[in-house]
């Protein structure tokens, strides 16, 4: 057999995405180029790797086995490259980070200097909701995760900084908030994040603790969507302050002072206990431990 690592890489991406078109986009190749590499790989086997039913591509059982073995070979090839570069004194490798949606306001600042110091390290960040972040950790699909509420699993972590959540409103409520109390929240529309969001969990916990029964609610799937809805006067919401700085400075939003607020949690970089971190991953942990105070002081205070 004379298959190449490039052919296996293309095949693995097609299996991952279940699409030649998406694989081509992810690999920055043309669709014909991907199809040619698949054809050349298929010529090495008497058993089909894929099949087309209708217009849908499917991976055969045999193809799934080859996909798993391909992933192992590609990981081994990456380790060879990393080891070679280590002997040259270069830090290389790939780091995968999964972040809850609000983390997009945090994680870039903790990575900037590291990326500049180690240009040969590739970092990918997947921004999604908490449930999917926890799932990726449990399945070992990511190296690190940025979360504000620790999931119930064995983890190592670096505590980075406070995550401050406050009740906010738009201009439509600026006069009303001067006389607003806890029970007023039963008569005002409340805007929630989607199920699985740590921000939603914090908001629901605050309402339950104060025995507030929301009568009118709206659910949105991102902090940006919630912010726009609040500014438009559709209701009020408990939101992380870190994404609201400019809107507060411009007077588009105001915080509502009530007992029990703000809610303060912590941003944590976590990874599964027992995980064998790559040299690049170990270097990132050391970098964050060493520089986090400087980063917080420079960008967040």
NORHUCOR-V348666 format. One record per residue. RES is the residue in one small letter. SS is DSSP state (H for helix, E for strand, L for the rest). PSI is psi as a letter, one per 40 degrees, with the letter a starting at -180 (999 if undefined). OMEGA is omega in degrees with one decimal (none if undefined). Layout:
RES,SS,PSI,OMEGA  RES,SS,PSI,OMEGA
//
This chain:
x,L,i,-175.3  x,L,f,177.7  x,L,i,-177.7  x,L,i,176.8  x,H,d,179.2  x,H,d,178.1  x,H,d,179.4  x,H,d,178.3  x,H,d,178.7  x,H,d,180.0  x,H,d,-179.1  x,H,d,-179.7  x,H,d,176.5  x,H,d,178.6  x,H,d,-178.7  x,H,d,-173.2  x,H,e,179.8  x,L,f,-177.0  x,L,h,175.2  x,H,d,-179.2  x,H,d,-179.5  x,H,d,178.2  x,H,d,178.7  x,H,d,179.0  x,H,d,-177.8  x,H,d,-177.5  x,H,e,-178.2  x,L,f,176.7  x,L,i,173.8  x,L,i,176.9  x,H,d,177.4  x,H,d,179.9  x,H,d,177.8  x,H,d,-179.2  x,H,d,179.4  x,H,d,179.3  x,H,d,175.9  x,H,d,-179.6  x,H,d,179.9  x,H,d,177.8  x,H,d,-179.4  x,H,d,-179.6  x,L,e,179.6  x,L,e,-174.8  x,L,i,176.3  x,L,e,-178.1  x,L,h,-177.6  x,L,h,176.5  x,L,d,-177.9  x,E,i,174.5  x,E,i,179.4  x,E,h,176.9  x,E,h,-169.7  x,L,b,174.8  x,L,e,-175.8  x,E,h,177.5  x,E,h,177.1  x,E,i,176.1  x,E,h,179.9  x,L,i,176.6  x,H,d,178.1  x,H,d,178.2  x,H,d,178.6  x,H,d,178.0  x,H,d,179.3  x,H,d,177.3  x,H,d,179.8  x,H,d,179.4  x,H,d,178.3  x,H,d,179.1  x,H,d,179.2  x,H,d,179.2  x,H,d,-179.8  x,H,d,176.1  x,H,d,177.6  x,H,d,178.8  x,H,d,177.2  x,H,d,178.8  x,H,d,176.8  x,H,d,178.7  x,H,d,-179.4  x,H,d,-179.7  x,H,d,178.2  x,H,d,-179.2  x,H,d,176.5  x,H,d,178.0  x,H,d,176.0  x,L,e,-179.1  x,L,e,-179.7  x,L,h,174.1  x,L,h,180.0  x,L,i,177.5  x,E,a,179.7  x,E,i,176.9  x,E,h,177.2  x,E,h,179.4  x,E,h,175.1  x,E,h,-174.4  x,E,i,170.5  x,E,i,-167.0  x,H,d,-179.3  x,H,e,-180.0  x,H,e,179.0  x,H,e,176.1  x,H,e,-173.4  x,L,d,-166.6  x,H,d,-178.4  x,H,d,-177.4  x,H,d,178.7  x,H,e,-178.4  x,H,d,-170.1  x,H,d,-177.3  x,H,d,178.8  x,H,d,179.9  x,H,d,179.2  x,H,d,-179.8  x,H,d,-175.4  x,L,g,-175.0  x,L,e,-179.4  x,L,e,176.0  x,E,h,177.7  x,E,h,179.8  x,E,h,174.4  x,E,h,-179.2  x,E,h,176.7  x,E,h,-179.1  x,E,h,-176.1  x,E,a,-179.7  x,L,i,-169.8  x,H,d,-177.3  x,H,d,-179.5  x,H,d,175.6  x,H,d,179.9  x,H,d,179.1  x,H,d,-179.9  x,H,d,175.3  x,H,d,-177.4  x,H,d,-179.3  x,L,e,-178.9  x,L,f,179.2  x,L,e,179.6  x,L,i,178.8  x,L,d,-177.5  x,E,i,173.1  x,E,i,174.5  x,E,h,-176.0  x,E,i,175.5  x,L,e,174.5  x,L,h,-175.4  x,L,h,176.7  x,L,i,-177.7  x,L,g,175.6  x,L,i,-178.3  x,L,h,-173.7  x,E,i,162.1  x,E,i,-177.0  x,E,i,167.0  x,E,h,175.8  x,E,h,-173.2  x,E,d,-173.7  x,E,i,178.4  x,E,i,170.5  x,E,h,-174.3  x,E,h,178.0  x,E,h,-176.5  x,E,i,174.4  x,E,h,-176.2  x,E,i,178.2  x,E,i,176.3  x,L,a,-173.9  x,H,d,-178.3  x,H,d,-176.2  x,H,e,-174.5  x,L,d,179.5  x,L,d,-176.0  x,H,d,-174.3  x,H,e,-179.8  x,H,d,-179.7  x,H,f,-175.9  x,L,h,173.8  x,L,a,-177.9  x,H,d,-176.3  x,H,e,177.2  x,H,d,-177.7  x,H,e,177.6  x,H,e,-177.3  x,L,e,-178.3  x,L,h,177.0  x,L,h,179.9  x,E,h,-178.0  x,E,h,-176.0  x,E,i,163.9  x,E,i,-177.3  x,L,i,175.3  x,L,h,-179.3  x,L,e,179.8  x,L,h,177.6  x,H,d,177.6  x,H,d,177.7  x,H,d,-179.5  x,H,d,179.0  x,H,d,-179.4  x,H,d,178.6  x,H,d,178.4  x,H,d,178.2  x,H,d,-179.5  x,H,d,-179.5  x,H,d,-179.6  x,H,d,-178.1  x,L,e,176.4  x,L,f,179.1  x,L,h,-179.9  x,L,h,-178.4  x,L,h,-178.6  x,L,d,-179.4  x,L,h,-175.7  x,E,i,174.0  x,E,i,-179.4  x,E,h,179.5  x,E,i,-168.2  x,L,e,175.2  x,L,i,177.6  x,H,d,179.8  x,H,d,178.8  x,H,d,177.7  x,H,d,-179.5  x,H,d,-179.6  x,H,d,179.3  x,H,d,178.7  x,H,d,179.5  x,H,d,-179.7  x,L,e,177.5  x,L,e,-179.4  x,L,e,-179.8  x,L,a,178.1  x,E,i,-177.7  x,E,i,170.3  x,E,h,-173.2  x,E,i,173.3  x,E,h,-176.7  x,H,d,-172.5  x,H,d,179.8  x,H,e,-172.9  x,L,e,-171.5  x,H,d,-175.0  x,H,d,179.1  x,H,d,176.7  x,H,d,-179.9  x,H,d,-179.3  x,L,e,179.5  x,L,e,178.5  x,L,d,178.7  x,L,i,170.9  x,E,i,174.9  x,E,i,179.7  x,L,h,-177.2  x,L,h,178.4  x,L,i,177.4  x,L,i,178.6  x,L,e,179.0  x,L,i,0.1  x,L,i,171.7  x,E,h,-177.5  x,E,h,171.7  x,E,a,-178.5  x,E,i,170.2  x,E,h,-179.2  x,E,h,166.5  x,E,h,-174.8  x,E,i,172.7  x,E,i,-173.5  x,E,h,176.4  x,L,h,179.9  x,L,e,179.5  x,L,h,176.4  x,L,g,-179.0  x,L,i,175.0  x,L,i,175.2  x,H,d,178.9  x,H,d,178.7  x,H,d,177.9  x,H,d,179.1  x,H,d,178.5  x,H,d,178.2  x,H,d,-179.9  x,H,d,-179.7  x,H,d,-178.3  x,H,d,178.5  x,H,d,-176.3  x,H,d,-169.1  x,H,e,-171.9  x,H,d,-179.0  x,H,d,179.4  x,H,d,-178.5  x,H,d,179.5  x,H,d,-179.6  x,H,d,-174.6  x,H,d,-170.3  x,H,d,-168.7  x,L,e,-178.0  x,L,999,none
//
